[in-house]
Amino acid sequence: MLRLRTICPFSWRVFHFRPFSCEPLISQMGKCRNEEQVFDLIEKNKAILSEEQVGYAFNILWQFQKQKTSSLRSIEYIRDHPQFLILYNLTVNKMEFMNDDNLVNVLYITRQFAVEAHDPLVEALVTEAWRRLDRFDIHALSKFSSCLVDQHLYFSPLMGKIADIVNRNLETIQDLRSLSVLMVSISSLTSQRFQEQLMNKTEHLFDTIDSSQVNIARRIVQFLRNIKYSYYPLLERCNKMFLSNMNNLDLESISKILSLYHSLQFHSFEFMLMAKKRLTEMIPLFDHPASFVKLFVALGPMAGPKEKTQLESTVLLMSEQLTGQQALAVVGAMEEMETRDSRLIKKIASILHKNLDNYKPVELLKISQALISLHFQSKEFFMKLRELLLSYLKISVRPSEISILVSAISLLPSPHLDEAVISRIEAVLPQCDLNDLNSFAMSVLRWIQYGHVYLDSTTGKQLKLLQKLDHYGHQRLQKHNSLNLLWEELRSLKGDWFVESLLEETVATLQCLMDEINYMNVAGIASFIARSNYLNTSLLDKIASVVLQQIEKIHPFAIFAIILPFSILNYDPPQRDEFFGTCIQHLNPYLSILDPLMLVFLGFSLAIHEYFPEDLIKTIFNIKFLGRLDSQLELLCPSLSTRVQFRLMELNRAVCLECPEYQIPWFHDHFCQQHYNKDIGSLNGAQQQIYKMLAEVLGGINCVKPSVFTPYYHTIDFECILDKRKKPLPYGSHNITLGKMPEMRWEPNAPRVGSNLPPGTERIALEFLDLRAFCRNVPHLKGKSAMKKRHLEILGYRVIQIPHFEWNSMVLSTKGARMDYLRERIFGDGKS
């Protein structure tokens, strides 16, 4: 018999003994009303069940399971049932005879029933599927790939084989549902060229799917998140599908979409507004901790004061029922919400304390960051957390995990590390990428900051560690010969160490690789340059050139990021008018759908560069638009909301001063008065020096006014007035204490500050420009400072800017030299 089976496998399959008809038994299974009835049929017919009936039994059991609300109990009940063991053994014996769809479906369902990945049945099913892989159709292939993802086999040779099959057959694939599953599964193994092909294919097939198939759209966004690429054409189409189906989206779907958008930094005002409304309606519907925690995490960061209070009070009431993972999710959301409810903070911290031993290193970092941000204080909690982090650190071998642990330790009170731990960090430095090195460096800088409470020898070792970090950082940069690989490490870098130690060489490396800048990475590179404040004209010229050559491939949503470095760094590319004109023209058709927040920032960036496109300005300063913006501000955290309001005020001021022909009214008096009536600081050391010397140069303290507000609320360091013979004119009694800001004086309806002065009189604004006013690497005035000078001149001032590098130079090292410098700048002849 065995010999016959070996010689004639095909005949054996065809003539394998089975009941004459499997239809009656399958029909009986289809009529079952619960799992017990299915198991009864399995018990009665176990001797004659065919592979098709086995597969159908699994399918029926899974259909019942999907209808359950309390899934864990049902899963355990089914998996531990005696008849499930019979089904298990039948599958082992009959999988060879199952068709492809049946085989993959059984594998999928066994994993849903929590059968472990290392279970012999699962391993056998995966092996059998691997053997048949090349003949799988697209549906079976996609389902099998999702089973491998469920087993965390993202980088396995088997997943690599699936990626190769998709690559070879991409042109013939017409099923976007299956393709979207495969894209998510193989995303870790795709090259940039393959990613482009997948995105192009997805765009081509997008119109073939029904507008209600939101899961396909969600998987497409998940693929983009996995490859860390905000491909706006697809994001926009997926977002439209989400919006049209918002009433049908459940809590799980909305939560996932919000999380994906956050990871991609994709801002959809319409989606957030509709999601907030939908989630707010769900607040009374959930009283189970698992569901309510998910709602708290999704809605909390964008909730208004009323909803925020309701969420916090409800989660406090059910806090005793929270698991460790649920408490972790809650504390992360509380950090985003800037929660100040001390009872809730202490309660969640107590749950975290009980579960500390169960958290992974990255989760311990999240806990440290959140509790420090929430100003939580507990010596006992932080001591246990520190001990746990140190115990992990002593056994950890992966650089990324070690950097996470060290970062968490450095955040805690008294962030002291002993010599053994420092040696452990040094041991992994050669394996670290730029992100790990940067994380270590920021931690070391925190230790040094607290170093005064420790022995000098420990601080000395930390300084030596910083030097080693510098060495390995430079070494890592020198090895890069691909812009895309370098960009993967640069995209999230920030902090003092990177700026001081590696920025110059990083920009030089980018310049060497700038021929690789294209429409896909140009916005990212531009954003990096804007953040760095480092002026490299070759890179900016290359960015402008790429934009002009490939503008049709660049999505309008990316234009703001591209324009930003030119505005911040106050740089004109050789084709200035063509570059800005092309960007503006590319944006115009999208003005009505662009995010309000983005439009405000975009308008301000263009205004810095003296561009005021009429369509853009009229779109922003419109009652309907401002109403949409107000609605969006309600979704933002207080700090970001204030920043947006400031940008709108600054844009309003720029338009009023530079484009009066647009007849846009100034409507920020109340906002400015509210803000500037608060304590806004004091004169710094250099300003106090200048104040005293100006008083001497001008003939008395009553001839110079510090910290002046102009019309439209520009602030200037010092103001003085000269008559037509260049003699200083005294002000009235100032009643100013040196080092303190004066009370605000506002002259309403004064278009020019000199309009009420005698003829020939000039009002002078003196500004001390510190480091922030200039590019990091060269003494080139940045955009905002140049704009302010322009505005003050429009208001009637003669503007004198005093750069820090001139005031603090060797030439002006004496008081006499500085006095002469001020006389020369004010009077122009070196005499008073």
C-alpha positions in Angstrom: 0.0 0.0 0.0 2.8 2.4 0.9 4.7 1.4 -2.2 1.6 2.1 -4.4 1.2 5.5 -2.7 4.8 6.4 -3.4 4.7 5.4 -7.0 1.3 6.9 -7.9 0.7 9.9 -5.7 -1.8 11.4 -8.2 -3.9 8.2 -8.4 -3.8 7.9 -4.6 -5.3 11.4 -4.3 -8.0 10.7 -6.8 -9.0 7.4 -5.4 -8.6 8.2 -1.7 -11.4 6.5 0.2 -14.1 8.9 1.4 -17.9 8.9 1.8 -19.9 8.7 -1.4 -21.2 12.3 -0.9 -19.9 14.9 1.5 -22.8 17.2 0.8 -25.2 16.0 3.5 -22.7 16.4 6.3 -21.6 19.8 5.2 -25.3 20.8 5.0 -25.8 19.6 8.5 -22.9 21.7 9.8 -24.3 24.7 8.0 -27.5 24.3 10.0 -25.8 24.1 13.4 -26.7 26.9 15.8 -23.7 26.7 18.2 -20.3 25.1 18.6 -21.7 22.1 20.6 -23.8 21.0 17.7 -20.7 21.1 15.4 -18.6 19.2 17.9 -21.4 16.5 18.1 -21.3 16.0 14.4 -17.5 15.7 14.5 -17.7 13.1 17.3 -20.3 11.0 15.4 -18.5 11.2 12.0 -14.8 11.4 13.0 -14.1 8.1 11.2 -15.4 9.3 7.8 -14.6 13.1 7.8 -13.0 14.2 4.6 -10.4 17.0 4.3 -13.1 19.2 2.8 -15.4 18.6 5.8 -12.5 19.2 8.2 -11.9 22.6 6.6 -15.6 23.4 6.7 -15.8 22.5 10.4 -13.0 24.9 11.2 -14.8 27.6 9.1 -18.2 27.1 10.9 -16.5 27.3 14.3 -14.8 30.5 13.3 -18.0 32.0 12.1 -19.6 31.4 15.5 -16.5 32.9 17.2 -16.7 36.1 15.2 -20.3 36.7 16.5 -19.0 36.5 20.1 -18.5 39.7 22.2 -16.4 38.0 25.0 -13.9 36.4 22.7 -11.2 35.1 25.1 -13.5 32.7 27.0 -14.9 31.3 23.8 -11.4 30.8 22.3 -10.3 28.9 25.3 -13.5 26.9 25.4 -13.1 25.8 21.8 -9.4 25.2 21.9 -9.7 23.0 25.0 -12.8 21.0 23.8 -12.2 17.3 23.4 -13.6 17.3 19.9 -11.3 20.2 18.9 -8.4 17.7 19.5 -10.1 15.3 17.1 -10.3 18.0 14.5 -6.6 18.8 15.3 -5.5 15.2 14.6 -7.7 14.9 11.5 -6.1 18.1 10.1 -2.6 16.6 10.7 -3.6 13.5 8.8 -5.5 15.1 6.0 -3.7 18.4 5.2 -1.8 16.9 2.3 -5.1 16.3 0.5 -6.6 19.7 1.2 -6.9 22.2 -1.6 -4.8 25.4 -1.3 -7.6 27.7 -0.1 -8.7 25.1 2.5 -5.2 24.6 3.7 -4.5 28.3 4.2 -7.9 28.9 5.7 -7.3 26.2 8.3 -3.9 27.7 9.2 -5.5 31.1 9.6 -8.3 29.8 11.8 -6.0 27.8 14.1 -4.1 30.9 14.8 -7.3 32.8 15.5 -8.0 30.1 18.1 -4.7 30.9 19.8 -2.9 27.8 18.8 0.8 28.7 19.4 3.1 29.3 16.4 5.5 26.6 17.6 2.6 24.0 17.8 3.3 21.0 15.6 0.1 21.5 13.7 0.8 25.1 12.8 4.4 24.2 11.9 3.2 21.4 9.6 0.6 23.7 7.9 3.2 26.4 7.3 5.6 23.8 5.8 2.9 22.3 3.6 1.9 25.8 2.4 5.6 26.7 1.7 5.8 23.6 -0.5 2.9 24.8 -2.6 3.8 28.5 -2.5 4.5 28.9 -6.2 1.0 27.6 -7.2 -1.0 29.7 -4.8 -3.4 32.2 -6.3 -3.4 35.8 -5.1 -6.1 35.2 -2.5 -4.4 32.2 -0.9 -1.0 34.0 -1.1 -2.3 37.1 0.7 -4.0 35.1 3.5 -0.9 33.0 4.0 1.2 36.1 4.2 -1.1 37.5 7.0 -0.6 34.2 8.9 3.2 34.7 8.7 2.8 38.3 10.0 0.7 37.0 12.9 3.8 34.8 13.7 6.1 37.9 13.4 8.0 36.3 10.5 8.4 39.7 8.7 12.0 39.0 7.7 11.9 35.2 7.1 13.1 33.6 3.9 9.5 32.5 3.4 8.2 36.1 3.4 11.1 36.9 1.0 9.8 34.3 -1.3 6.3 35.8 -1.2 7.7 39.2 -1.9 9.5 37.8 -5.0 6.3 36.2 -6.2 4.4 39.5 -5.9 7.2 41.4 -7.7 7.2 38.9 -10.6 3.5 38.9 -11.0 2.6 42.5 -10.1 1.4 43.4 -13.6 -1.2 40.6 -13.7 -2.6 41.2 -10.2 -6.1 42.8 -10.4 -7.5 42.2 -6.9 -6.6 45.2 -4.7 -8.0 43.6 -1.6 -5.5 40.7 -1.7 -2.7 43.0 -2.9 -3.3 45.4 0.0 -2.9 42.5 2.4 0.3 41.4 0.7 1.7 45.0 0.7 1.4 45.2 4.5 2.9 41.8 4.9 6.0 42.2 2.7 6.6 46.0 3.4 9.7 45.3 5.4 11.3 43.6 2.4 10.6 46.1 -0.3 13.2 48.2 -2.1 12.3 51.8 -3.0 11.8 50.9 -6.6 9.4 48.0 -5.6 7.6 50.4 -3.3 7.0 52.8 -6.2 5.7 50.0 -8.3 3.3 48.9 -5.6 2.0 52.5 -5.1 1.5 52.9 -8.8 -0.3 49.6 -9.1 -2.5 50.6 -6.1 -3.4 53.9 -7.7 -4.3 52.1 -10.9 -6.6 49.6 -9.1 -8.1 52.1 -6.6 -11.1 52.9 -8.8 -12.0 49.2 -9.1 -13.0 48.9 -5.4 -16.3 49.9 -3.9 -16.3 53.1 -1.9 -17.4 51.2 1.2 -14.3 49.0 1.4 -12.6 51.0 4.1 -10.4 48.0 5.2 -8.6 48.1 1.9 -7.9 51.8 2.3 -6.8 51.3 5.9 -4.3 48.6 4.8 -2.9 51.0 2.1 -2.3 53.6 4.7 -0.7 51.0 7.0 1.6 50.1 4.1 2.6 53.7 3.8 3.2 53.9 7.5 5.4 50.8 7.4 7.6 52.2 4.6 7.6 55.6 6.3 6.4 57.5 3.2 3.6 60.0 3.2 2.5 59.4 -0.4 -0.1 62.1 -0.6 -2.1 61.0 -3.7 -2.9 57.7 -2.0 -3.4 59.2 1.4 -5.8 61.7 -0.1 -7.9 59.0 -1.8 -8.0 56.8 1.3 -9.0 59.8 3.4 -11.9 60.6 1.1 -13.1 57.0 1.5 -12.8 57.2 5.3 -14.8 60.4 5.3 -17.6 59.0 3.2 -17.9 56.1 5.5 -17.5 57.8 8.8 -21.0 56.9 10.1 -20.1 53.2 9.6 -16.7 53.3 11.2 -16.5 51.7 14.6 -14.1 52.6 17.5 -11.5 50.1 16.4 -11.3 51.5 12.9 -11.2 55.2 13.9 -8.5 54.4 16.5 -6.3 52.6 13.9 -6.7 55.4 11.3 -5.9 58.1 13.8 -2.8 56.2 14.9 -1.6 55.7 11.3 -2.2 59.4 10.5 -0.2 60.4 13.6 2.7 58.1 12.5 2.7 59.5 9.0 2.2 63.1 10.2 -0.7 63.4 7.9 -3.2 66.0 9.0 -6.7 65.8 7.8 -8.8 68.5 9.6 -12.1 67.0 8.2 -11.3 63.5 9.4 -10.3 64.7 12.9 -13.4 66.9 13.2 -15.8 64.1 12.1 -13.9 61.5 14.2 -14.1 63.7 17.3 -17.9 64.1 16.8 -18.3 60.3 16.3 -16.1 59.4 19.2 -17.8 61.9 21.5 -21.2 60.2 20.7 -19.7 56.9 21.8 -18.7 58.1 25.4 -22.0 56.8 27.0 -21.9 53.5 25.0 -18.8 51.9 26.6 -18.6 50.7 30.2 -16.1 47.9 29.6 -12.5 48.9 30.5 -11.0 47.5 27.2 -13.3 49.5 25.0 -13.3 52.6 27.1 -9.5 52.8 27.2 -9.4 52.6 23.4 -11.9 55.5 23.3 -9.9 57.5 25.9 -6.7 57.1 23.9 -8.4 58.0 20.6 -10.5 60.9 21.8 -8.5 62.3 24.7 -5.8 64.2 22.8 -8.4 66.2 20.8 -11.2 66.4 23.3 -12.5 69.8 24.5 -12.6 70.7 28.2 -16.0 69.2 28.8 -15.3 65.9 27.0 -11.8 65.7 28.7 -13.3 66.0 32.2 -15.9 63.3 31.3 -13.2 61.0 30.0 -10.9 61.5 33.0 -13.7 61.0 35.6 -15.0 57.9 33.9 -11.5 56.2 33.6 -10.9 57.1 37.2 -14.1 55.3 38.2 -13.1 52.1 36.3 -9.4 52.3 37.2 -9.6 49.3 39.6 -10.5 47.1 36.6 -7.6 48.2 34.4 -4.9 45.8 33.3 -1.2 46.8 33.1 -1.4 47.3 29.3 -4.6 49.4 29.6 -2.9 51.6 32.3 0.1 52.1 29.9 -2.2 53.2 27.1 -4.1 55.6 29.4 -0.9 57.3 30.8 0.4 57.8 27.3 -2.9 59.6 26.3 -2.8 61.6 29.6 0.6 62.9 28.6 -0.8 64.1 25.3 -3.8 65.6 27.0 -1.5 67.4 29.5 -3.7 66.0 32.3 -3.5 67.8 35.7 -5.9 65.6 37.6 -3.6 64.6 40.5 -6.0 61.8 41.7 -6.1 60.2 38.3 -2.3 60.5 37.9 -1.7 58.8 41.2 -4.2 56.1 40.5 -2.8 55.2 37.1 0.7 55.4 38.5 -0.3 52.9 41.3 -1.5 50.4 38.6 1.7 50.9 36.6 3.7 50.3 39.8 2.0 46.9 40.4 2.7 45.8 36.9 6.3 47.2 36.4 7.9 43.8 36.2 5.7 42.9 33.2 6.7 45.8 30.9 9.2 45.7 28.1 12.1 48.2 28.0 10.3 50.4 25.4 7.2 50.5 27.6 9.3 51.4 30.6 10.6 54.4 28.6 7.1 55.5 27.8 6.1 55.3 31.4 9.2 57.3 32.4 8.5 60.0 29.8 4.8 60.2 30.7 5.1 60.4 34.5 7.9 63.0 34.3 5.8 65.1 31.9 2.8 64.8 34.3 5.0 66.0 37.2 4.3 62.8 39.1 6.5 62.4 42.2 7.1 59.2 44.2 10.5 58.1 45.5 9.4 54.5 45.9 8.1 54.3 42.4 11.1 55.8 40.7 13.5 53.7 42.8 11.8 50.4 41.7 11.6 51.7 38.1 15.4 52.5 38.2 16.3 49.1 39.6 14.2 47.4 36.9 15.8 49.4 34.1 19.3 48.6 35.4 18.5 44.9 35.7 17.4 44.9 32.0 20.5 46.9 31.0 22.9 44.4 32.5 21.5 41.6 30.3 20.5 43.5 27.1 22.6 43.0 24.0 20.8 45.0 21.3 22.0 48.6 20.8 18.5 50.0 20.2 17.2 48.4 23.4 20.2 49.6 25.4 19.7 53.1 24.2 16.0 53.0 25.2 17.0 51.8 28.7 19.7 54.4 29.1 17.3 57.1 28.0 14.7 56.0 30.5 17.2 56.0 33.3 18.5 59.5 32.4 15.0 60.9 32.8 14.6 59.7 36.4 15.5 61.8 39.4 19.2 61.4 40.2 20.1 59.8 36.9 23.5 58.4 38.0 25.1 55.5 36.3 28.0 53.4 37.7 31.2 52.6 35.9 30.0 49.1 34.9 27.0 50.5 33.0 29.1 53.1 31.2 31.4 50.3 30.1 28.4 48.4 28.8 27.3 51.4 26.7 30.8 51.8 25.3 30.8 48.1 24.3 27.9 48.5 21.9 28.9 51.9 20.3 30.5 50.4 17.2 27.1 48.7 16.3 25.0 51.8 16.8 23.3 53.9 14.1 22.9 57.7 14.3 19.6 57.4 16.2 21.1 55.2 18.9 24.2 57.4 19.2 22.0 60.5 19.5 19.9 58.9 22.1 23.0 58.0 24.2 24.4 61.5 23.8 21.2 63.2 25.0 21.2 60.8 28.0 24.9 61.6 28.8 24.2 65.3 28.6 21.4 64.9 31.1 23.8 63.1 33.5 26.4 65.9 33.1 23.8 68.4 33.9 23.2 66.7 37.2 26.9 65.9 37.6 27.5 68.4 40.4 25.9 66.0 42.9 28.3 63.2 42.0 32.0 62.6 42.1 34.1 64.5 39.5 35.6 61.2 38.3 32.1 60.0 37.2 31.5 63.2 35.3 34.9 62.9 33.7 34.0 59.4 32.4 30.8 60.8 31.0 32.8 63.5 29.1 35.0 60.8 27.7 31.9 58.8 26.7 30.7 61.9 24.8 34.0 62.0 22.9 33.6 58.4 21.9 30.0 59.2 20.7 31.4 62.0 18.5 34.0 59.6 17.0 31.5 56.9 16.2 29.0 59.5 14.9 31.5 60.8 12.4 32.5 57.3 11.5 28.9 56.4 10.8 28.4 59.4 8.5 31.5 58.6 6.5 30.2 55.1 5.7 27.0 56.4 4.1 26.9 56.3 0.3 23.2 56.3 -0.2 20.9 59.3 0.4 17.9 57.2 1.2 19.7 55.1 3.8 21.2 58.2 5.3 17.7 59.9 5.4 16.3 56.9 7.3 18.7 57.8 10.2 18.3 61.5 9.9 14.6 62.0 9.7 14.0 62.0 13.5 17.3 63.3 14.8 17.3 66.3 17.1 19.0 67.6 20.2 22.1 69.6 21.2 24.7 66.9 20.6 23.8 66.3 17.0 23.7 70.0 16.2 27.1 70.7 17.9 29.0 67.5 16.9 27.6 66.2 13.6 25.5 68.8 11.8 28.3 70.3 9.7 29.5 66.9 8.5 25.9 65.7 8.0 25.3 68.7 5.7 28.5 68.0 3.9 27.5 64.3 3.4 24.1 65.4 2.1 25.8 67.7 -0.4 28.0 64.8 -1.6 24.8 62.8 -2.2 22.6 65.6 -3.4 22.3 64.1 -7.0 20.0 61.5 -5.4 17.5 64.2 -4.3 14.2 63.5 -6.2 10.5 64.2 -5.9 10.1 61.4 -3.3 12.7 62.7 -0.8 12.9 66.5 -1.6 10.3 67.5 1.0 12.1 65.5 3.7 15.5 66.9 3.0 14.0 70.4 2.9 12.4 69.9 6.3 15.7 68.7 7.7 17.5 71.8 6.5 14.8 74.1 7.9 15.2 72.4 11.3 18.9 72.6 11.2 19.1 76.4 10.5 22.2 75.6 8.5 22.6 77.5 5.3 24.1 75.5 2.4 23.3 77.2 -0.8 24.3 74.2 -3.0 21.7 72.0 -1.3 19.0 74.7 -1.5 19.8 75.3 -5.2 19.5 71.6 -5.8 16.1 71.5 -4.1 14.8 74.4 -6.2 16.1 72.7 -9.3 14.4 69.3 -8.5 11.2 71.1 -7.8 11.2 73.0 -11.1 12.1 69.8 -13.0 9.7 67.4 -11.2 6.9 69.6 -10.0 4.2 67.4 -11.6 5.3 64.5 -9.5 5.3 66.5 -6.2 2.0 66.6 -4.3 0.8 70.1 -3.3 0.7 68.9 0.3 4.5 68.8 0.2 5.0 72.4 -1.0 5.0 73.9 2.5 7.9 71.7 3.6 9.8 72.6 0.5 9.4 76.4 0.8 10.2 76.4 4.5 14.0 76.4 4.5 14.1 79.2 1.9 11.9 81.4 4.2 13.6 80.5 7.5 17.1 80.9 6.1 16.2 84.0 4.0 17.7 82.6 0.8 16.8 83.2 -2.8 17.7 80.5 -5.3 19.0 81.6 -8.7 15.5 81.1 -10.2 13.7 82.8 -7.4 10.6 84.0 -9.2 10.3 80.9 -11.3 10.7 78.7 -8.2 8.2 80.4 -6.0 5.8 81.1 -8.9 5.8 77.4 -9.8 5.2 76.3 -6.2 2.3 78.8 -5.8 0.7 77.8 -9.2 0.9 74.2 -8.2 -0.9 74.9 -4.9 -3.8 77.1 -6.3 -6.2 74.3 -7.3 -5.9 72.8 -3.8 -6.5 75.9 -1.7 -10.1 74.9 -0.8 -9.1 71.4 0.5 -5.7 72.0 2.2 -5.7 71.8 6.0 -6.4 75.3 7.5 -3.4 75.0 9.8 -1.1 74.2 6.9 -2.5 77.1 4.9 -1.7 79.5 7.7 1.9 78.3 8.1 2.3 78.3 4.3 1.0 81.8 4.0 3.3 83.1 6.7 6.3 81.3 5.1 5.6 83.0 1.7 5.1 86.4 3.5 8.5 86.1 5.0 9.9 86.0 1.5 7.7 88.9 0.4 5.2 86.7 -1.6 1.5 87.4 -1.0 -0.4 85.3 -3.6 -3.8 87.0 -3.8 -5.8 83.7 -4.1 -4.1 82.3 -1.0 -4.5 85.5 1.1 -8.1 85.9 0.1 -8.7 82.2 1.0 -7.2 82.6 4.5 -8.8 85.9 5.4 -12.3 84.7 4.8 -15.0 84.3 7.4 -15.7 80.7 6.4 -12.0 79.7 6.5 -11.4 81.4 9.8 -14.4 79.5 11.2 -12.9 76.2 10.0 -9.6 77.2 11.6 -11.3 77.9 14.9 -12.8 74.5 14.8 -9.4 72.9 14.2 -7.8 74.9 17.0 -10.2 73.1 19.4 -8.6 69.8 18.3 -5.0 70.9 19.1 -3.1 70.9 22.3 -2.8 74.4 23.9 0.8 75.0 22.9 0.2 74.2 19.2 -3.0 76.1 19.2 -1.3 79.2 20.5 1.5 78.8 17.9 -1.0 78.7 15.1 -2.8 81.8 16.4 0.5 83.7 16.6 1.3 82.7 13.0 -2.1 84.0 11.9 -1.5 87.2 13.7 1.9 87.7 12.1 0.5 86.9 8.7 -2.4 89.4 9.3 0.2 92.0 10.3 2.4 91.3 7.2 -0.6 91.6 4.8 -1.8 94.9 6.4 1.7 96.5 6.2 3.0 95.1 2.9 -0.3 94.7 0.9 -2.7 97.4 1.9 -4.3 97.1 -1.5 -5.8 93.8 -0.4 -7.9 95.7 2.2 -7.5 93.0 4.8 -8.5 94.4 8.2 -6.3 94.1 11.3 -8.3 92.1 13.8 -5.7 91.0 16.3 -5.8 93.8 18.8 -7.6 91.8 21.5 -5.3 88.8 21.0 -2.1 90.8 21.2 -3.3 92.8 24.3 -4.2 89.5 26.0 -0.8 88.0 25.3 1.4 91.0 25.8 -0.3 92.0 29.1 1.3 88.9 30.6 4.8 88.9 32.1 7.0 88.8 29.0 10.4 88.7 30.6 13.2 91.2 31.3 16.2 92.8 29.5 19.1 90.3 29.2 22.7 91.1 30.0 23.7 92.5 26.6 20.5 94.6 26.4 21.1 96.1 29.9 24.7 97.1 28.8 23.3 98.7 25.6 20.6 100.5 27.6 23.1 102.1 29.9 25.4 103.2 27.1 22.6 104.5 25.0 21.6 106.7 27.9 25.1 108.1 28.0 25.4 108.5 24.2 22.0 110.2 23.9 22.4 112.5 26.9 20.2 110.8 29.6 17.9 107.9 30.4 14.9 110.0 29.4 16.2 110.0 25.8 15.9 106.3 25.2 12.8 104.0 25.7 13.4 100.3 26.1 11.0 97.4 25.1 8.7 99.4 22.9 5.5 98.2 21.2 4.9 99.6 17.8 1.6 99.7 15.9 0.7 96.1 14.9 2.5 94.9 18.1 6.1 94.5 16.9 8.4 94.8 19.9 11.7 96.6 19.6 14.5 96.6 22.1 15.2 100.4 22.2 13.7 103.5 20.6 15.0 107.0 20.4 14.0 110.1 18.5 16.3 112.6 16.7 15.2 116.0 15.6 16.2 117.4 12.2 19.5 118.5 13.6 20.1 115.0 14.9 19.7 116.0 18.5 18.0 113.4 20.8 14.5 114.4 22.0 13.6 113.4 25.5 10.5 111.3 26.3 8.3 111.9 29.3 8.8 110.2 32.6 9.5 106.5 31.9 9.3 105.2 35.5 11.3 102.1 34.4 13.3 99.8 36.6 16.3 98.5 34.8 15.9 94.8 33.8 12.1 94.9 33.8 9.7 95.3 30.9 7.7 98.5 30.8 4.0 98.7 30.8 2.6 98.3 27.3 1.8 101.6 25.5 -0.3 101.3 22.4 -1.1 104.0 20.0 -4.3 103.0 18.2 -4.9 104.0 14.6 -1.3 105.1 14.0 -0.2 103.9 10.6 3.2 105.5 10.9 5.0 106.0 14.2 6.4 109.4 13.2 3.2 110.9 11.9 2.7 113.1 15.1 6.3 114.3 15.2 7.7 117.6 14.0 8.9 117.7 10.4 12.4 116.3 9.9 12.3 114.3 13.1 13.1 110.6 12.8 12.3 107.7 15.1 15.0 105.1 15.5 14.6 101.4 16.4 17.6 99.7 17.8 17.6 95.9 17.9 20.2 93.6 19.5 20.3 90.5 17.4 21.4 87.3 19.2 22.3 83.9 17.8 18.7 83.1 17.0 18.5 85.9 14.4 21.2 84.3 12.2 21.9 81.1 10.4 23.8 78.6 12.5 27.0 78.5 10.3 27.2 82.0 8.8 26.3 85.5 9.9 23.4 85.6 7.5 20.2 87.2 8.8 17.3 84.8 8.9 13.9 85.4 7.4 11.8 86.6 10.4 14.4 89.2 11.4 14.6 90.5 7.8 10.8 90.7 7.7 10.7 92.6 11.0 13.2 95.2 9.7 11.1 95.6 6.6 8.0 96.2 8.7 9.6 98.7 11.0 10.8 100.7 8.0 7.3 100.7 6.6 6.1 102.0 10.0 8.5 104.9 9.7 11.5 103.8 11.7 15.1 103.9 10.8 16.3 100.5 11.9 19.7 99.9 13.5 20.5 96.2 14.0 23.3 95.3 16.4 24.5 91.8 15.7 25.8 89.8 18.7 29.1 88.9 16.8 29.9 92.6 16.4 28.9 93.7 19.9 30.9 90.8 21.5 33.9 91.1 19.1 37.5 92.0 20.1 37.2 95.3 18.3 34.4 96.3 20.7 36.0 94.8 23.8 36.1 98.2 25.7 33.4 100.5 26.8 34.8 103.3 24.8 34.8 101.3 21.6 31.2 100.3 22.2 30.2 103.9 22.8 31.8 105.0 19.6 30.1 102.1 17.8 26.7 103.3 19.0 27.4 106.9 18.1 28.5 105.9 14.6 25.3 103.8 14.1 23.0 106.5 15.4 24.5 109.7 14.3 26.7 108.5 11.4 29.6 110.8 12.2 31.0 109.4 15.5 29.8 112.4 17.4 26.8 113.2 19.5 
